[in-house]
Amino acid sequence: MSSNVRALFLFMMAVLLVAGCDSTAPSFDDATSDPVYAEQTTPDQYARGASGKVRALARHLEVEILASNSDFINEIYLVWPRLGREFYIGPDEATGTVVALPPVRRNSELIFEIRVFEPDGKDTGLRWRTGPPSRNADRQRHAQVTYLPGREVHVDFEDLHADGWGAADEPNFVDALFVVRPVSP
């Protein structure tokens, strides 16, 4: 094989290799590479939960669903909007359920979402996410995030649209509650 043919062959193999790499499905670790979801938050803001964001304190995490008080059924998900992926955790009614999350990149932002259903199971169409209010249809904060000693993150959701916050106790953030904590792989 002449050197020109060999060079062309190697070049074509490199192009095919790169194209093959680009066509692979993205991993869950890629979830926060999009700048839309990589908004700047200081460590102090994370520690106080002021951002409403959940940071992955370890690569391997679990979620424990806590007792909540809602007139609706709230299904809890971990979502990667940019990738169009989601991971179902369970309904808010499954108190005590512990679910291992797929491995994630340590210190990346985890976006949790609740989907609100009527008591009879009819989908209301309401979806609320952790993080900045701009992620929610009513532009209001629907998740309260608290970083606890012992490397646990407590997440409390409000499931009503802001138009329904007329009562003195709304938003009360007691409608879907869970804790995210590191686990050993």
C-alpha positions in Angstrom: 0.0 0.0 0.0 1.5 3.4 -1.0 2.0 6.0 1.7 -0.8 8.2 0.2 -3.3 5.4 0.2 -2.2 4.5 3.8 -2.6 8.1 4.9 -6.0 8.4 3.3 -7.0 5.1 4.9 -5.9 6.3 8.3 -7.7 9.6 7.8 -10.9 7.8 6.9 -10.7 5.5 9.9 -10.2 8.5 12.2 -13.3 10.2 10.7 -15.3 7.1 11.1 -14.1 6.7 14.7 -15.0 10.3 15.6 -18.4 10.0 13.8 -19.1 6.7 15.7 -18.3 8.4 19.0 -20.7 11.2 18.3 -23.5 8.8 17.6 -23.4 7.0 20.9 -26.1 7.7 23.4 -25.1 10.3 26.0 -24.6 9.0 29.5 -26.5 10.3 32.5 -23.2 12.0 33.5 -23.7 14.5 30.6 -26.9 15.9 32.1 -25.4 19.2 33.3 -23.1 20.0 30.3 -25.8 22.3 28.8 -25.2 25.9 30.0 -28.9 26.4 30.4 -28.8 23.9 33.4 -25.3 24.9 34.6 -26.3 28.3 36.1 -23.7 29.6 38.6 -24.4 29.0 42.3 -22.0 29.6 45.1 -21.2 26.8 47.5 -22.8 28.9 50.3 -26.0 29.2 48.3 -26.0 25.4 47.8 -25.4 24.9 51.5 -28.4 27.0 52.4 -30.5 25.6 49.6 -31.2 29.2 48.4 -30.9 28.2 44.8 -33.5 25.5 45.0 -31.0 23.3 43.3 -29.9 19.8 44.3 -26.2 19.0 44.0 -25.0 15.4 43.7 -23.0 14.9 46.9 -21.6 11.7 45.5 -21.7 9.5 42.4 -24.0 6.9 43.9 -27.1 8.3 45.6 -30.5 7.0 46.9 -33.8 8.8 47.4 -36.1 8.0 50.4 -39.7 9.1 50.0 -40.9 10.8 53.2 -44.5 11.2 54.6 -46.2 14.1 52.8 -49.5 15.9 53.0 -51.2 16.5 49.6 -54.7 16.3 48.2 -53.1 15.1 44.9 -50.9 12.2 43.8 -47.4 13.4 43.0 -45.1 11.2 40.9 -41.4 11.9 41.6 -38.8 11.8 38.8 -35.2 12.7 38.3 -35.0 14.3 34.8 -32.3 15.3 32.3 -34.3 17.8 30.1 -31.5 18.4 27.6 -31.2 14.7 27.0 -34.9 13.9 27.1 -34.3 11.3 29.8 -36.0 10.6 33.0 -35.8 8.2 35.9 -39.0 7.3 37.8 -38.6 7.3 41.6 -42.2 6.7 42.8 -45.4 8.4 44.0 -45.3 10.7 47.1 -47.7 8.2 48.8 -44.9 5.5 48.9 -43.6 6.7 52.3 -40.4 4.8 53.3 -39.6 3.7 49.8 -35.8 3.9 49.0 -34.7 4.0 45.4 -31.1 3.9 44.1 -30.5 6.5 41.4 -28.4 5.8 38.4 -24.7 6.9 38.8 -24.3 10.6 38.3 -21.4 13.0 38.1 -20.4 14.2 41.6 -21.2 17.9 42.2 -23.5 18.1 39.1 -27.0 19.5 39.5 -29.8 17.0 39.8 -33.2 18.1 38.5 -36.1 16.6 40.3 -39.6 16.9 39.0 -43.1 16.1 40.3 -46.0 15.3 38.0 -49.3 16.1 39.6 -52.4 13.8 39.3 -55.9 14.1 40.7 -56.9 11.6 43.4 -58.7 9.5 40.8 -55.4 9.3 38.7 -56.3 12.0 36.1 -53.2 13.9 34.9 -53.5 17.6 35.8 -50.7 18.4 33.4 -48.8 20.2 36.1 -45.0 19.6 36.3 -42.8 21.3 38.9 -39.0 21.2 39.0 -36.2 21.9 41.5 -34.0 24.9 40.7 -34.8 28.4 39.5 -38.5 29.5 39.2 -38.0 30.0 35.5 -38.2 26.2 35.1 -41.8 26.2 36.1 -44.8 27.2 34.0 -46.0 29.7 36.6 -42.5 31.1 37.1 -42.6 30.4 40.8 -40.4 28.3 43.1 -42.0 24.9 43.8 -39.2 23.1 45.6 -37.5 24.0 48.9 -34.1 22.4 49.2 -32.2 22.0 52.5 -28.7 20.6 52.9 -28.6 18.7 56.2 -25.6 17.6 58.3 -24.5 14.1 57.3 -24.5 14.8 53.6 -28.3 14.6 53.1 -30.4 16.9 50.9 -34.1 17.3 51.9 -36.4 18.3 49.1 -39.9 19.6 49.7 -42.4 20.3 46.9 -45.5 22.5 46.6 -47.9 21.0 44.0 -50.4 23.8 43.4 -50.1 26.3 40.6 -49.4 29.8 42.0 -52.9 30.9 41.0 -54.2 28.5 43.7 -52.0 30.0 46.5 -54.8 32.0 47.9 -54.9 30.2 51.2 -52.8 31.6 54.0 -50.7 28.4 54.2 -49.7 28.2 50.5 -47.1 27.6 49.3 -46.4 25.2 52.2 -44.0 22.8 50.6 -45.4 19.6 52.2 -46.9 17.9 49.1 -44.0 15.7 48.0 -41.1 15.2 50.4 -37.9 13.1 50.0 -34.3 12.9 51.0 -31.3 12.4 48.7 -28.3 10.8 50.3 -25.0 9.1 49.2 -24.7 5.3 49.3 -21.8 2.9 48.8 -21.7 1.4 45.3 
